[in-house]
Structures are given as C-alpha cells and as structure tokens.
Amino acid sequence: MMRYQSPPPAQALGTGMTSQRARDRLVERLKAQGVIDPRVLEVIGRVPRHLFVDEALASRAYEDTALPIGLGQTISQPYVVGLMTAALLRGQVPQKVLEIGTGSGYQAAVLGQLIADVYTVERIDELLRQARKRFRSLGYKNIRTKHDDGNIGWREQAPFDALIVTAARETLDADLLAQIAVGGVAVAPLGPAGQQTLVRMVRGTDGWSRENLGAVSFVPLVRGVL
C-alpha cells in the first residue's frame, strides 16, 4: 500500500548494503520482532533510510539500530519507527498528524507515505534545513515543516488527528495535547532518562486513556530553538 508519492527509483535504489535486498532483510527482522502491520512494513521496505544519514554511515542504514545524525541527535531505530507508526495507524487511519522532532526526517517520510498530511516541528534549524532538502529531493509534497519549540506544537494548524513525539519528556505539555482532536491518538516516549516507556494515548471526551508499549530510549525533548 503506497497511498502517497514514493521516492524516485534512481535515488532510492542503492547498492550493496543500501540495496533493496538490505531493506528486505530489515523488514523480515522487524516482522520477527512483532511489527506486523503490512502497511508499515511495506513503507519501511521502500523509504531509502540510507539517504537520511551521513554518507559515511549509509552502509549501516538498514541495521536495526539508532544512528547519530549530528548535534547530539539520532535517527531512531527502525523497530521503534515501525512500532510507533503501527500504533498511530491502529484503528482509524489519521488524516492529519503532528510530529514533534523532525530530526533527519525519516519518521516523517515514513508517515508521509501513509497519511495525507504530516506537519513536523524541529527546534534545531540545521537539522530542519537538511530534512527539507531530503523531502524536496525525494518528492515528498505532503510534509510541512516548522522551525520552533516542539513543546508548543503548531497551534495555527490544530486540531490534528494524531501526535507523534520522537524525543522524551516526563510529561507532555497540556497545551500540546490540547491540539489533538477528541478521538485522536498520541504516541510518545515518556519518563526520565533510563526509565522511558513508549506510550499510546487516546483522547476521549473526559480525558486521555493510556497504554504502555514497552521500554525505549530517546534523546530528551528540549525547550527552546537553535
């Protein structure tokens, strides 16, 4: 299932450790670990993760591990990307999603293949400029970006059907959560360093319900912009 524009084959092809065969092996590993949503697996098998890391790390792009992207940030482990994406899609597929923490742009690229409109906020200008270049070169036209403090979300574009947060806080700001519509979903790592849990929350008419998805390790969600 590829609802939205896929990357141009010439850029996505790769060779050797960045080839389609390497991506297929990654998909099989994720499936064995419990990521079973076929929509998510198909997209992870197609989005060229090697184009979202430094060229020196491209040969490791299809390992199931987080990798540094500079400025103290990382591109998330593919298993975690798959787990978070599947949690977001469970039930009714959201049409408008807010991502906090663009980073390399990889998670937004995966979401952009499955969801009509992706809005992503990044506090580090240099990372956001690199991500924007990747989105343009790969033809992703349904991803909108903003340089801002992710803790405050994107009020001008609210409400959103779903929220995905790719950095950890002990709790999310009430103003950020208020930007999610009733019936919407939030997926985020919560807790202090070394004790983080990936959480899926659903907003009801009388508050949020919460489901724990397992232990994770993310960089902190920092306030302010750079």
Secondary structure, 3 states (H helix, E strand, C coil): CCCCCCCCHHHHCCCHHHCHHHHHHHHHHHHHCCCCCHHHHHHHCCCCHHHHCCHHHHHHCCCCCCEEEECCEEECCHHHHHHHHHHHHCCCCCCEEEEECCCCCHHHHHHHCCCCEEEEEECCHHHHHHHHHHHHHHCCCCEEEEECCHHHCCHHHCCEEEEEECCEECCCCHHHHCCEEEEEEEEEEECCCCCEEEEEEEEECCEEEEEEEEEECCCECCCCCC
